[in-house]
Amino acid sequence: MGKVKKGQECSIIGCSKTAIRSISPSYADVLSKAGLNVKGGHGRIYLCEEHYKAFKKLRKKDAMLERWRMKA
């Protein structure tokens, strides 16, 4: 049983909701672009539904821009 199923809290400062997903710490820069500050400095990042939705939108936009840049 993983930490998310055990009821891990969201890793964003100021949020105490239960996490639904965990992401790699390498995505911390994507979260910082959105102004979301992460608690702690290492290990997996746990996100609640609201913050995970924001993360997905940012990651999708970054990936699209990266693809365009590689095409040119």
C-alpha angles and dihedrals in degrees: 000000000000130000094257092058090047090060105263114185123242112272095221115108111253096020122105100172122125115269121243099184141021125215135193118272088238088077092062090102091057090053093047090055087061092050093251111141117207124222113236125007107249143038130042120335114231118207133192120223094268096050094041090055091052090047092052092052092050094046091049091051092047091049091050092051090048091052091050091049092051092050095055 
